[in-house]
Protein backbone atom coordinates (compact mmCIF):
# COMPACT_ATOMS: atom_id res chain seq x y z
CA UNK A 1 0.00 0.00 0.00
CA UNK A 2 1.88 2.95 1.39
CA UNK A 3 5.35 1.34 1.62
CA UNK A 4 8.23 2.23 -0.65
CA UNK A 5 10.65 -0.46 -1.77
CA UNK A 6 14.16 -0.30 -3.16
CA UNK A 7 15.03 -3.05 -5.58
CA UNK A 8 18.25 -3.77 -7.44
CA UNK A 9 17.46 -4.77 -11.01
CA UNK A 10 20.32 -6.23 -13.04
CA UNK A 11 20.53 -4.97 -16.60
CA UNK A 12 21.93 -7.66 -18.90
CA UNK A 13 23.88 -6.78 -22.01
CA UNK A 14 21.71 -6.74 -25.11
CA UNK A 15 22.22 -10.02 -27.01
CA UNK A 16 23.86 -9.85 -30.41
CA UNK A 17 21.35 -10.54 -33.16
CA UNK A 18 22.94 -11.55 -36.48
CA UNK A 19 19.57 -13.00 -37.54
CA UNK A 20 18.16 -9.44 -37.58
CA UNK A 21 20.44 -8.66 -40.54
CA UNK A 22 18.00 -10.25 -42.98
CA UNK A 23 15.28 -7.80 -41.98
CA UNK A 24 17.58 -4.86 -42.75
CA UNK A 25 18.40 -5.87 -46.33
CA UNK A 26 16.24 -5.68 -49.43
CA UNK A 27 16.90 -7.34 -52.80
CA UNK A 28 16.34 -4.02 -54.57
CA UNK A 29 19.16 -2.14 -52.83
CA UNK A 30 21.41 -4.75 -51.20
CA UNK A 31 21.80 -7.48 -53.81
CA UNK A 32 25.38 -8.36 -54.77
CA UNK A 33 24.39 -10.76 -57.56
CA UNK A 34 27.85 -12.07 -58.58
CA UNK A 35 28.36 -13.37 -55.02
CA UNK A 36 24.78 -14.46 -54.38
CA UNK A 37 24.37 -12.35 -51.25
CA UNK A 38 22.48 -9.40 -49.86
CA UNK A 39 25.08 -7.18 -48.22
CA UNK A 40 25.05 -4.23 -45.86
CA UNK A 41 27.78 -1.63 -45.42
CA UNK A 42 29.23 -2.07 -41.94
CA UNK A 43 28.45 0.88 -39.66
CA UNK A 44 28.00 1.49 -35.94
CA UNK A 45 24.36 0.34 -35.88
CA UNK A 46 25.29 -2.96 -37.55
CA UNK A 47 28.26 -3.46 -35.27
CA UNK A 48 25.80 -3.49 -32.35
CA UNK A 49 24.12 -6.56 -33.89
CA UNK A 50 27.35 -8.48 -34.44
CA UNK A 51 30.06 -9.95 -32.28
CA UNK A 52 33.04 -7.56 -32.04
CA UNK A 53 34.71 -7.06 -35.43
CA UNK A 54 38.35 -6.37 -36.25
CA UNK A 55 37.59 -3.41 -38.51
CA UNK A 56 35.05 -0.62 -38.67
CA UNK A 57 34.45 -0.89 -42.44
CA UNK A 58 33.44 -3.72 -44.72
CA UNK A 59 30.34 -5.46 -46.02
CA UNK A 60 28.21 -7.65 -43.78
CA UNK A 61 26.51 -10.66 -45.35
CA UNK A 62 22.83 -10.29 -44.43
CA UNK A 63 21.38 -13.06 -46.61
CA UNK A 64 22.87 -15.77 -48.81
CA UNK A 65 20.71 -16.31 -51.89
CA UNK A 66 20.47 -19.44 -53.99
CA UNK A 67 21.63 -17.53 -57.10
CA UNK A 68 25.37 -17.33 -56.56
CA UNK A 69 28.51 -19.09 -57.58
CA UNK A 70 29.25 -22.63 -56.49
CA UNK A 71 31.15 -21.95 -53.27
CA UNK A 72 33.23 -24.78 -51.78
CA UNK A 73 32.56 -22.94 -48.51
CA UNK A 74 29.81 -20.33 -48.92
CA UNK A 75 29.53 -17.05 -47.08
CA UNK A 76 27.32 -17.12 -44.00
CA UNK A 77 24.97 -14.57 -42.45
CA UNK A 78 27.04 -12.29 -40.24
CA UNK A 79 30.31 -12.73 -42.17
CA UNK A 80 32.11 -9.42 -42.69
CA UNK A 81 33.87 -9.04 -46.06
CA UNK A 82 37.08 -7.02 -45.79
CA UNK A 83 38.71 -7.67 -49.17
CA UNK A 84 38.07 -9.06 -52.64
CA UNK A 85 41.14 -10.43 -54.45
CA UNK A 86 43.36 -8.56 -51.97
CA UNK A 87 41.63 -5.22 -52.67
CA UNK A 88 40.10 -3.59 -49.56
CA UNK A 89 36.30 -3.47 -49.33
CA UNK A 90 34.90 -0.65 -47.20
CA UNK A 91 31.24 -0.61 -48.30
CA UNK A 92 28.76 -2.26 -50.63
CA UNK A 93 29.40 0.21 -53.46
CA UNK A 94 33.13 -0.54 -53.33
CA UNK A 95 32.47 -4.29 -53.39
CA UNK A 96 30.23 -3.91 -56.45
CA UNK A 97 32.87 -1.77 -58.20
CA UNK A 98 35.54 -4.43 -57.63
CA UNK A 99 33.21 -7.18 -58.86
CA UNK A 100 32.41 -5.18 -62.01
CA UNK A 101 36.09 -5.47 -62.98
CA UNK A 102 35.88 -9.27 -63.02
CA UNK A 103 35.00 -11.25 -66.14
CA UNK A 104 32.95 -14.46 -66.17
CA UNK A 105 35.24 -17.29 -65.14
CA UNK A 106 37.49 -15.09 -62.96
CA UNK A 107 38.17 -16.16 -59.40
CA UNK A 108 36.81 -14.18 -56.47
CA UNK A 109 38.71 -14.61 -53.20
CA UNK A 110 37.01 -12.96 -50.25
CA UNK A 111 38.75 -12.18 -46.98
CA UNK A 112 36.02 -12.47 -44.34
CA UNK A 113 35.75 -12.40 -40.59
CA UNK A 114 33.51 -15.10 -39.13
CA UNK A 115 32.99 -15.30 -35.36
CA UNK A 116 36.32 -13.57 -34.71
CA UNK A 117 38.35 -15.63 -37.20
CA UNK A 118 39.72 -14.43 -40.53
CA UNK A 119 39.35 -16.79 -43.47
CA UNK A 120 39.32 -16.81 -47.25
CA UNK A 121 36.35 -17.93 -49.32
CA UNK A 122 36.87 -18.54 -53.02
CA UNK A 123 34.59 -19.10 -56.00
CA UNK A 124 34.51 -18.60 -59.76
CA UNK A 125 32.29 -15.71 -60.83
CA UNK A 126 29.72 -16.37 -63.57
N, C-alpha and C positions, 0 to 999 in steps of 0.2 A: 503494500500500500504506500505508506509514506516513507519507507526506508530508501536510502541511496546505497548503491553497491559499486564497488570498484572491481573491475575484472581485467585481467591481462589476456589479451587476444593475440595469439601468434599470427603473424602475417607471412605465409609461405611465399617463396619466389614463384613468379608466374611460370608455368611449364612452357617449354619450347614447343612450338606447334608447326613442324614442317608440313603436316597434312593441310594446313590452312593455305599453303602456297597455291594450290589448285584453284581456290576460290578467287585469288587475286589476278589470275591470268586469263586472257581471252584469246581465242584463235585469231581474231581479227588484228590484234595489235602485238601479240607476243609470240606468234609462230616463228620458229626458226626451222623452216621446212627441210633444208639439207641435212639437219641433224635429227629431225623427228622429235623435236621438243617444243614446249612453250617455255620461254625464258623470261626472267625478270632481272632488271638491272639492280645489283646489290646496293642497298642504301641503309640508313639507320633503322628505318621501320622494319625492313626485312631481317636485318641482323637480330632484332628482338625475337624473331620467330625461329631462329636457327641456333644450333650450338655455336660457341665462339668460333670465329673464322680467323684465318691468318692475315687476310687482307681486307681492306675496306671497299675494294672495287672488284667487280667481276660480274658474271651472269649466273643467277641461281636457276637451276632446273626446277620448274614448277610442275610440269606434266611431261611424261614421255608418251608420245603418240605411237600409233602402230605404223605410221608412214615415214619411216626413217631408214637409214642404212642398216645393213646386217652387222650389228655390233657383236664381237666376241664377248665383250662385257659391256652392256649398255649403261648409259647414264641413269641415275636414280634421282627421284624427287629429293630435293635438298642438296644435291651436289652443287658446288660452286665452281664454275669454269673460270680459270685464271689466264689460260693461254690456248691458242690454236696454232699448231705447227711452230711453236716457240715464239709466237708473236703475242704480246700482252693483250688481254681482253679486259676492258674496263666497264663496258656496258653493252646492252643488246645491239645498239647501232654499230658499235665497233666489231662485234662478233659477226654480224651480217656482212659488213664491209669486207672482212677477211675471207668469209666464205664465198663472196662474189668473185674473188680472185681465183678460186679453184675451178678446175675443169672436171667434167664427169670422168670418173676413174681415178682422180687424185686421192691421196690419202689425207685424212684429217686426224691429227693426233691432239687430243685435248688434255691439258693439265687441269685436273680437278682436285678439289678437297672434298673428302667424304668422311664425315664423323672424325675430323681432326687429322686424317691421314691424306697425304698427297699421293696421287696416282695418275697414270696415263691411261686414257681410253682411246682406241684407234679404230677407224672404219674407213671404208672406201666410199667417197661421195658419188651419188648418182647424178 
